Amino acid sequence: MEAIHTICDGSSFEHAIVIDTKTEFTGVEAIKGWLGENYPGYKLELQIHTSRNKGEYDVMLIETSEGIRKKIYFDISGFYGRH
């Protein structure tokens, strides 16, 4: 079953939101959906992929609809490299 684990708030690598999907396509769609649900009207400024502690992460720099810039960390280890 595919899921987004939101026990953490995405504020750092240690608190990254875990995206548990089977493919990169569904993983990317899950990230977009999470951002849209939690930050309606957000603008994506930058997406950075990085490896850390044997995990794969996407760090999204967004601007909220209120004009606040935030970094949101996603653990994409579960789907990274799967097509």
N, C-alpha and C positions, 0 to 999 in steps of 0.2 A: 504494500500500500504506500502511495506517495503522500508525503506530508511536509509541512513546515513546522519545525519545532521552535516555538517562541518562548521557551523558558527564559532565555536571555533576551536582552534588549537591543543587541547589535551595536553597542557603544564601543566595543574593542574586540580584539582577536579573542580574548578570554571569554567574552560575552556575545560571541557571534551567533547569529540566527542560523540554525542548521536547516539546510534545504536537502531533503531526502527524497529525490526523484530518481527515475531510472535512466533518463537521457538528458543531454545538454539542453535540448529544445524545451522539455517540460520544466527543467530547472530554471532556465532563463525566464520562462513564462511565470513560474512561481515567484521569482524575485520581483518581477514587474508587478504582479498582482499584490504582493505584500506591500511594496512601496506605495502603490496606488491606494490601497485600503488604509494604510497608516499615515500617509502624507498626501492626501488628495490635492491635485494640482501641482505636485512637485515637478521640478525640472532637474534632469540628470546632467550634471556638469562634467563628471569624469568617472570612469570605471577603471579600476586597477586590479589586475590579477596578481596574486602572490602566493608563494609556498611558504609555510611556516610550521615547524614542529611536526613534520610528516603529514600536514593537512594542506588543502587547497582552499584559497579564500578569494572572494571578490569584495573589494572595498568600493562602495559607491559614494561619491561626493554629490550631494543633492542640495538644491535650494528649495525650501518649503514655500508654500503659497504665501506665507507671511514674510518671506525674504530672508529666512534664517538658513545659513549654510550648515550642513551636518554631514558627518561621515557615518555610514551604516555598514557594518561588517557582516558578511554572509559566509558560512562554512559550506563550500560546494564540493567537499571531498566525495560525497556520495554519488555525484553524477559527473564529475569532471572527467572528460575524455571519453564519455560514453555517447554514442550516436544513435 
